Amino acid sequence: MRILIVGGTGFIGSAISARLAVEGHECVSVSRSSTGLQGDHHVPLDLAQTTHAETWKPILKGIDAVVNAAGALQGQDMRGVHISGSGALYAACEAEGIRRVILLSAIGANRDAASIFSRTKRDGEIALTSRDLDWVVLRPSVVMGRAAYGGSALLRGLASLPVLPVMPDTAPIQPVHIDDVVETVVFFLRADAPSRVALDLAGPRQMIFSDAVALLRRWLRWQPVHRLNLPSWVALTFYLTGDLAQLLGWRTPINTTAQTEMRRGATGDPEPWYRATGIRPRDIEAALASEPAPVQARWFARLYALKPPIFGIFGLFWIVTGIVSLGPGWDIGMFLLREGGLEGNVAVLTVVAGALADIVIGLAILFRPFSRYGLWAALIISLVYIVIGTTLVPRLWSDPLGPMLKIWPVLMLNLVAMAIREDR
């Protein structure tokens, strides 16, 4: 079969694509970025902006079935991804005679659509089930596996902390292993598989959120740590900070939408899943234990927890540096330039230009769409500062406060930020 996988470079979509390729199917991935995929096997497309069925029809030529594994965790993309873009895809499938369409939705969206995420997921299900198609709706709970993204990545990041934070007002979850989810998709792609079926994909064990974090900590082979019950106002601060990060273009699983979803929980009955497919979901701890965590997983967990402060502190460092240069540090900057032989307007313009450049770089680092350029500019201007400082005021290398020496750790942090910037 030739199968179109929407969201094919994501956490679940990439796992589905890999398994189907092993099965001998040809997969065509649709995603916003190629991430290395080339040629006929990838279509670079923003689902949220592809709201007309006519746009999909050329992409569907030669396609036998569609798997929609696309999802948006926050922002305006939710309505576009879950409803209008996906709805246009379903209309095109109906027009082109592509019968089998499998949608990866979210557990509980059909029961209690408490947030815009679950409401758009619910409406996306309706957009599919109202079509004359052989549709299948799968609603996974929190999905865990070898890779991690979104909620599963958040769990790993929390597991790396020196204390185990217990978030208030959270309901139970039933984590499910990604291999069981993928196996279910493969089952429903069979020619003799039933259709017009909606199933919750929930693991057999119900647990509270902090127990899921503790489970991952054991998998990562770290010792148990003290559980810290977070006050509601502290938890709310984290959620609101996540909302601010969203406004700056960062995709974060911590936000007020996540707060609402965590209050609702992610539970369901796995028995209908087993009766419909014969697939018995495995206990998540046993499934993870079959694949011991490598050191790379421990690196990821620690870096995931450090990523927000790395970008936040680094961006603010550049902004504050520029503000200080224009304010309380003005006389010091002018004194150093005069010592290096620059006087008058030239010195003034140099200080002002350097300060404004620092502020712009800091703002670019904090704003994700420009963060790549901000990090490159920070790297280049740091090297320029080393050259200019060495040329004009070489004694700074022996200054006991180490202004020249401290640039090197800044450069290293810059390189770390560049290395971990990508989300997937």
HELIX and SHEET records of a PDB file:
HELIX    1   1 PHE A   11  VAL A   22  1                                  12    
HELIX    2   2 GLY A   39  HIS A   41  5                                   3    
HELIX    3   3 LEU A   47  GLN A   49  5                                   3    
HELIX    4   4 ALA A   53  TRP A   56  1                                   4    
HELIX    5   5 ASP A   77  ARG A   79  1                                   3    
HELIX    6   6 GLY A   80  GLY A   85  3                                   6    
HELIX    7   7 SER A   86  GLU A   96  1                                  11    
HELIX    8   8 ILE A  116  THR A  129  1                                  14    
HELIX    9   9 GLY A  151  ALA A  159  1                                   9    
HELIX   10  10 ILE A  178  PHE A  188  1                                  11    
HELIX   11  11 PHE A  209  TRP A  219  1                                  11    
HELIX   12  12 SER A  232  LEU A  247  1                                  16    
HELIX   13  13 THR A  256  ARG A  264  1                                   9    
HELIX   14  14 GLU A  271  THR A  277  1                                   7    
HELIX   15  15 ILE A  284  ALA A  289  1                                   6    
HELIX   16  16 VAL A  295  LEU A  326  1                                  32    
HELIX   17  17 TRP A  330  GLU A  339  1                                  10    
HELIX   18  18 GLY A  344  LEU A  366  1                                  23    
HELIX   19  19 ARG A  368  LEU A  392  1                                  25    
HELIX   20  20 PRO A  394  SER A  398  5                                   5    
HELIX   21  21 ILE A  407  ILE A  420  1                                  14    
SHEET    1   A 7 HIS A  42  PRO A  44  0                                        
SHEET    2   A 7 GLU A  26  SER A  31  1                                        
SHEET    3   A 7 ARG A   2  VAL A   6  1                                        
SHEET    4   A 7 ALA A  65  ASN A  68  1                                        
SHEET    5   A 7 ARG A 100  LEU A 104  1                                        
SHEET    6   A 7 ASP A 134  PRO A 140  1                                        
SHEET    7   A 7 VAL A 197  LEU A 201  1                                        
SHEET    1   B 2 VAL A 143  MET A 144  0                                        
SHEET    2   B 2 VAL A 176  HIS A 177  1                                        
SHEET    1   C 2 LEU A 164  VAL A 166  0                                        
SHEET    2   C 2 ARG A 227  ASN A 229  1                                        
END                                                                             
